[in-house]
């Protein structure tokens, strides 16, 4: 699979760029869309955007994204005419207050997520009719729809899936091992995947266990106070069990994001890089160490703790490098570069945590060679030119690769190295 383009932040003349260099943008970042988060409760906006001729819909089937059959590096999009049989012709006809008031737990509605407007025209422009505009905002509206066949809507979902396939579209493997989408569109997919997955995982209230309702254009869930399930037309909705989320500042369920540190650890003399491998990885395949940040812990502390727990190495100075949204299912990878303490601080010990099979210090020259001839995804064969037994590393779509590359080539260690 060819390496997709990576997002690049525009260079600028700010004093921050002069001091720290151009900002690094990682795969799954760099969406071309303006999310306009403050308009997610604006029914007039959502309704007009959904119904507009230029509206485009990214479909996810069991989290797999719709892509073009002839070019799977680019997403495929459905139209309003395609999705209406599943979503309803006008799913935003009611305000959020009306949706909560009329909630019926027996009814099934697919999750619809507003992704944003393509204000810059980076995506192929839709054909026909005037461009969408709302107040000062202009651009094609993009939504994501979960079309996974479930329950009473399974037939409609299956019909929609078959219809888009007839148009030359297909659903791509959504595994993190297959990240072939081009930058920008990968970010759109990551945004959609994370929210569709979260909605599917949290159908019930964490406080009272009752079913919840997706609102705010797919970005929040609420526990309604009443339910019309089983009620006759014209009768009042029945009250539901009390719930602590109602009438307080915490009356919504929000998507979770799990902060995860990932770090390139350099030896005290700047000549070697610490890398680890798990048992399930291919032979000779190593990567940067990583782990979840815990409550009450700074990012720098998490880097030091995780490095010591996994490898026994003690880290001194830690510098933040960049971050990567990782929608498998909902992590934020926080990349850092750290330097080991000299002497005993560099000793490797794997007895604290059984996560790693091996951890080693690699000379930077060996790492540099692996970046040229040994990068690939976990599910992929070694690239052409790879010498059997040599070090293998993650692909450029992984933040681990960017961190390793930064250390080896980005001037983070003395030039003599």
N, C-alpha and C positions, 0 to 999 in steps of 0.2 A: 504494500500500500504506500503510495507516495506521501511524503511529508507535507501536511497542509501548510498554507501560509500562517504565520504567527502574527498576532496583533502587535502593532508598533505605535507607541505614543509619539505624537509630533514633537520634534525638537523645539526648544524655545530658548530664549535669551535671559531667562530668569536667574537670579543669584543662586537659587536652589539647584538648578541644572548645572550651573557653572561649578558648584561645589561638589555635587553628588553624581553628576552625569544624567543622561536621559533616563526617564522613568521606565522601568521594565513592566511590560504588559504580558501576562501569561495566557495560555490557551484557556478558553471558557470565559475570558474577559473580552471587552471591546465590542459590546453589542452596538449595532448601528441605530438602535431605537431609543427614543426619548420615552422613558417609562411613565412620565406624568402621573406619579403616584397620588398626587393631591386631587386628581380627577376620578379616582376609582369609586367615589361615592356619588359622582355627578351622573344621575340617571339620564339626563338629556344628552350628555356627551357620549356615554356608553351606548345608548340606544342608537344615536345617529351614526356612531362609528361602526357598530355591528351591522347595521342595515346598509351601509354605503357600498356602492358598486366596487370601490377600490379595496374594501376590507379583504384581508387574506388570513387564512386559518391554518396553523401548524397542527396537524393531527398526531396524537401519540397513542399507539396501540400497545398496551403492556409496557409503556414507557419508551417503546421504540419510535423514533421520529420518522415522519414522512419525508422521503427524499426522491430525487429524480432518478428513475431507473437507468437512464443513460449516463448520468453523472452523479454518483452517490456522494460526492463531496459537497453538493449543494442541496439544501432543503427543498422539499416540494410543498406547495401550498394549495389548499382547497378554497373554494369561493362560498359565498353565502348560499347560493343555490345548492351546493354540495351538502352543506352541513345542516340545513334547515330541517330536514326530516328527522334528525336526531336531537338537535338543540331546541327545536321550535323556531318558527319564523321570527319571533320577536321576544327573546328570553329576558330582555331588559325592559319589558313593558311596564313592570311594576318597580316602584322605588324599593330601597332596602327595607324601609319600615313596613311597606305593604307585604314584601316577601316574608318577613319575620311574622307579621300578624296572620298571614294566610298559610303558614307553614303546615304541610301535610306529610307526615313521615312515611305514608304509603306511596307517595309520588317519588319517582326517580328522575333526576335531571343530571345530565353530564356536567362535569366541572368545566367551566369556561373561564379562561384567564386572559385578562388584557395585558399584552406584552409591551405595547407602546406604539408610537408613531415613527415612521421612517421620514423624518423631516429633512434629512440630507440627501435623500435619493440614492443611497448606497445599494439598495436592493432593486431588482428589475422593476421598472414602473408598471403598474397595472394599466391595461388598455381601456379606452372608452370612458366618456363622461368627464365631468369636472372633477378636479382633485378635491379630496376631503379637506375641510377647514372647520375649525371650531375656535371662536374668539381669535386669538393671535396665533394659534397652533395649526400647522398645515403639514399634511403628509399622509401616506397610506397607513391605515390602522391595521395592526397585527394582533391576532388572538391565538391562544392555544386551546385545543379541545381534547379532552380525554375520550377516545372512542373505543376503549377496551370493552368488549361485549360483556355486559353484566345484567342479570335479572331480566326484568320486563323490557328493557331497552336493547337487549342483545340482538334481536332481529334487525332493528334499525341500524345499529352499529355495524353489524356484519354487511348489510347492504351498502352502507357508506364506504366501508373498507373495500368492497368489491368494485364500487363505482370509481374510486380514485385510482385503483390499480388498472382499470381499463383506460384511464387517461395517461398511462405511462409512468405512474408513480409507484413507489414501493415503500415498505417500512424497513429501516436499517436496524441491524443489531445495535442495542443500546448499551452493550457492555463497555466498561472503561478500557477494555483491551482493543476496542475498535473505535478510534477517534480520528476519523478521516475527514470530518467536516472542516471547511475553510473557516478561518477566524471570522468573528462577527456572527456568522450563522451558527457556529458552535456555541457562542455566548447566548444566542437566542434559544437554542435547544436546551442549554444548561438551565436557563431561567425557567423555561416551561417545564422541564423534567422535574426540577426540584419542587415546584409548586403542585404539579399533578401528583407526584409521589406523596407529598405531605398531605394533601387532601384525601388521598386514598388510605393513608395510614392512620388518619385521625378522624374517623367518622363519628366518634362518640366523645362526649364531654369528659374531661379528666376529673372534674369535680363530682358530677352526679351520675355519670355513666349513660346518660340519655343521648340520643342521636343529635347531631349538630347540623347546621346549615351553612353552606359556603356563601360568603358575601364579599364585599369590597373587591369585586371582579376577580375572585379566586384567591385573594391574599389573606383572608381572615375567615374564621368560623365562629358562629355564635350559637348559644344554647337557647332556643326560643322558649317563651313562657307558656305557650299554648300549642295545641296540635289539632288539626282538623281531620286527622285520620279517623274514619268511621262515622264522622258527623254528616248529617243530611244537609242538603243545600238550604241555606238561609238560617240554619241553626248556629248557635255560638260555638266557637272552638272550645274543646275541653282543656282545662288547665293541666299542665304537666307538674311533675314533682318539683318541689323547691330546689333551687340551685344557687350556690354561693356566688356564681359568676354574674348573676343578674342584678342590675342596679348599683354596681360598684365600678370602680375605675378599671377593674380587671374583667370586664364583661366580654372579652373576645379571646379566642385562641389564635396565636400568631405562629407563622412558620418558624421552625427551629433552624438555627445555624450552629454547627458544632466547630469551635475554633480548634484547629490542629496545627501544631508546629512541625516544620520540616527544616532540617538544618544541614548545611555543609560545614563540617568541623575540620579545621585546619590544624596541623601540628604546631607546636610552639615555635619551631624554626621556619614555618611557612613552606616546607618542602614536601609535605605529604597531606593526603586527604583521607579522612575516616569514612569508610563505607561499610554497609552491612547487607546481609542477605537472609531471606527466609527460606525455610525448607521447601516450600512449594514452587519456588522460582526455578527457572532453567539453570543449568550448570553455568557457572562463571558469571551469572547475572547479579550485580550489586546495585545498591541505590543509597541515597541519603537516608539518614535515620529520621524517624518521625513518630509523633504520638499526640494524643489529645491533651489540650490544655485543661487544667482542672479549676474549679471555682476558687476564688481567692488567690490566684496565682498570676503573676505577670507573665508576659510572653517570654521575656528573657529567663525568668525562673523556670518556666516550662522547658525551654531548650536545655538548660543545664540539668534539670532533673531527668528528663527523658533520655538524654545522652548517657548519663551516669547509670540509670536503671537498665538500659539496654546493652550498653557496651562496657561499663565500668570507667570510662574516660571522664575526667573532670574538666569542665569548661570554664574559662575566665570571661573575657570580653565577648559580648554578643551584639551584633549589629543587624537590624532588620533590613531585608533586601526587597521583597515584593510579596504579593499575595496572589492566590488563585482560587476562585470559586470552584468547588468540586462537587457536582451534583450527584454523588453516588453514596449515600443519598443526599446529604446536606451539610457538607463540611466546608469550612473556609481554611484553605492551606496557607499558613503564615510562614513565609520563607525567611530564613535567617542564616547568617554566617557567624560561626563562633570559632574561637581559638582555644585549643587545649592548654592546660597548665603544664609547665615543663616537668621533666623527670617522672615521678610516680603518677602524675596526672594523666600521662599518656598510656598507662598500662591498661590493656584490654582484659576485662573479666566479664564473662557471660552468665555468671551464676545468679544474678539478681532476678532476671526476667528471661523466660524461656522463648521469647518471641523470635529472636535471631538464632539462626544456625551458625552464623559466622560473622565476625567483624574484623576488618583488617585496615591497616594503614597502607595506602597506595602512593607511590611516588607520583608527583604531578605529571611527569613525562609519560608514565603509563596511562594515567587518566586522560591526558591529552590525546594519545593514540586511540584510546577507546572511544572518545567523542567523534573521531573521524571514521573509524572502521567497525565500531561495535555497538551502535545504538539501535534499539528495536523495542517494540511493545512486547509485553509478556507473552502474548499469544502468537507472536510472529517469529519467523525464522531469522537467524542472524543475517545481517546484510552482506551483500557481495563484497569480497575483499577481507572478510573476517577470518582470522587465523584461529583454528580450533585451540581451545584452552586459554585464549586471551580474555581479558576483562570485557564484560558486556555491561551496558548502561541503559537507563530508560530513554525513550525518544524525546524529541524536542517539545512535544505537547505536554510533557510532565514538568512541573515546576522543579523537580529534583534535577533534571537535566539543565535547566536554566541556572540553578544555583551552582552546580558543578562547573558549568561553563564559565560563570562569572569568576569563580575562584581561579580557574586555570588560565583564563584569557583576559579577564577584566581588570587587572591591576589591583586586586585585593591583597596580593602578597608581594613581597619585595621583587623588584625586576630581575635580580640575579637568579631568582628561582624560575 
